[in-house]
Amino acid sequence: SPFHGAFYAVVESALKIAAMGGDWRRTRLTLQEYFEKLGSSPAKWGKPFSALLGALTAQKELGLPAIGGKDSMSGTFMDIHVPPTLVSFAVAPTETGRIVSPEFKQVGSKAVLLRIARDESGMPCFDTLRANLDALSSAAAQGKIAAAQTVRQGGIAAAISKMTFGNGIGFAFTALTEELFRPDYAIIVEVAADEDVAVLFAGADYSLLGTTIADARITVGGANISLSDALRAWQEPLGEVFP
């Protein structure tokens, strides 16, 4: 769906700005489009039109302007076409002291998932989306967020794995969810063990995933995965390309 693809490209831009500690409401976008050669086919023209409607819907719901962009409408070679794609780039000014990186920082921290429920058409609850972004930006401004990572392909499992790699800090899941490997648009944050998450994320849709541990492993559902094995598996697909 070009509409959903473009819509969530804009949403993900806001999520990433917030995850880095920025004020998401000050985000400015630029959009890059990649589509097949359109010719005179109404169906082909419908793809970028649908994508632009998706991006515009997200921008209006979040109040974020696009201040630039570029189109590439000739992604066709013989009978091969690029997938209909809209890419969203985002910037937001903030103080350097607020910047948050994605790797876990200390043992004993809580990992909290800020999730966004979606309806049967794949669209999010906009009130919850804005509440989650506001709660995260507020917590970052207070210096309460030690690390934050967006969830995308690979789901929660991939996001948690990447958070463990940076400093070799392990993680123990206390809640096993069916959403562990589901691709999604959400944010995982690290907060101190003594932090009252009910107060910190009041009004947001959140759940506790587990805690960071000293052992270099990920514990989930009775299984233990060493960080070295996980890191090797993560790097392997592009190991020969980027040795």
N, C-alpha and C positions, 0 to 999 in steps of 0.2 A: 504494500500500500504506500504509494508516494506521499499521500496525506499524512499517515502515521509516521513514516520515516522522517519527514521534514519537521513535523510537530515535535517528535522526541529529540531531534537534533538540537532544537532550541531549548527544550527542557533540560537536556543533558548539559548544555552550556551553563545554564543557571546553577545546576547541581554542582558542577565542577568549580565554578567560582566560589560558591558557598563552602565547598569542601576544602578549598585552599585558604579559607579564612576571610574571603572578601565579602563586601556588602553586595549581595546579589542584586539588590534594587538599583545599583549604580552600573550594572552591566550594560555594555554596548556591543552590538553584534555586527558581523559582516558575513554575508552568505555566498557560498560558492555552489554552483549548480553543474551537474554532469548529466546530460541526457543524449539519447540517440538523435541522429539527424531526423528532423521532424517532417520535412516536406509539406505535403498538403493533407496529411492524414489527421482527421479529427481525433482519433484514438491516441495517436502519438502526442498531439498537442495537449490532450487532456492530462498527460502525466506531469509535465511541469506546472500546469495550471493547478492540479490537485496538490502538488507539493507546496506551491506558493500559498495556497489556502491553508494548508497545515501549519506552515511556519507563521503565517499571519495570525491564525487562531491562538497559537502559543504566545506570540508576542503581545497580543491584546490581553490575554488572561494574566500574563505576568507583568505587563506594563514595560516591556523592554524594546527599545528601538533598534532597528538595523540601520547603521550609518554608512554602509557601503556594500559592495558585492560585485560579482563577476559571473557571467554565464558562459557555459561551454555546451553549445547545442549541436555538436557534430561528432558525438562519440559513436560513430559507426564505421566499421571496416567490412566491406562486402555484406555478409549476412550476420555479422557479429555486432552486438550492441552493448554499450555499457549499461549497468543497472540504473534505473532512474534514481538519482541521488541528489540530495541537498545537504551540504555540509555547513555547519554553523561554527564560526570562530567567535570567541568572546574575550573581552578585556574589561577590567574594572580596577580603578585606582584604590589603593589601600595602604596603610602603614606597614612597613616591613615587620614590625613586631607582632602583627596579627597573622602572618603567613603560617599556614599549617602544612606539614608534609605527611605522606601517607603511611610511613612505617611506624610500627608500635614502638613506644618510647620506654616503657618500664614494665616490670613484672607486677602482677596483682591488679592491673587495671581492668575496668569493665569495658566490654565492647557492646555498643548499642546500635541497633539497626533502625534507621529512619525510613520507613516504608511508605509507599503510595498505592493505595488500593485502586484497581481499575475496573471499569464496568464491562458489560458484555461486548461493547464495541471497541474495547481497548483504550478508552480514554480515562484519564485520572480524575480523582476528586480534586478540583482546583483549590478549594478551601484548604484541604489537607496539604496539598503541595506547597502552597504559600506559607502555611503554618510551619511546616517542616523547615523550609528555607529560612524563615524568620528566626525560628528557635536556634538553628545552627549558627546563623550569623551573630545572634545575640550571645550565644555561648562562646563563640570564638572571640568576640570583642572583650569578653570577661576573662579571657585566657584559660578557659575551662576545657578546651579541646586539645588533647595531646597529639592526635593523629586522626586523619579522615581519609576514606577511600570510597570512590563511587563504585556502585555495582553495575555490571553490564553483562557481556557474554561470560558464561561460566558461573554466573550467579554469585551467591554469598561465598561459596567454597573458594572460588578463584580470588575474590576480593580479600578474604581473610588470609589466604596463602600469600598473596603479594605483600600484605601488611606485616607478615612474619619475616619475610626475606631480608629486609633492610638491616635490622639489628640482631637477627637470629633469635628473636624472642618468640617462644612457642605460644600455643593457644589451646584452650580446652573448651569445647562447646558444652554448655549446660542445657541447651535446648536443641533438640533435633527436629528440624523442620523439613517438610516436603519441598520447600522452596530452595533447598541448599544449592542445587545445580541449575535452577531455572534462570534464564536470562531475565534481567529486570532493570529498572531504573530506580535506584535507592542509594543511600549513603550509610556507611558504617563508620562510627566514630569511637575513639578511645577516650575515656574519661577516668579520673582518679577513682580508686576503690571506695573512698569515703564520700564520693559525690552523690547527692540526692537527685537521681535522674528524673524523678517525678516532678521535682521543682524546676530543674534545668530545662526539661523538654515539655513543660506544661503546654497543653494545646496541640502538641505534635502527635503523630502516630508512630510510636516507637515500641521496641521490644528488646530485652536483653538477650544477647547471643552466648555470652560466656566470659571467660577471664583470660588474661595473659599469664603465662607460666614461665618458669626459669628453664625447664627442659626444652631442648631444641626439637620439638615435635608438635604435631597437631593431633589432638585427641577428639574423636567424634564417634558416637554410637558404639563404643567398645573397641574401636580401631585406633591404632597409633601409627602415624605417618611421620617419619623423620623429615626435618626441614631440608636436609641435604638431598633426599630422594625427591621431595616435592620441587625443589629448585632445579634439580637436574631434568625432571620431566617438563618443567615450564620452559627451560632454555633449549631443550632438545630440538624442537621443530625448526628453529632458525640458527641452530648451532653452526652449521656449515656455511651459512650465508654471512653470519657475523661472529667469526671465531674469537 
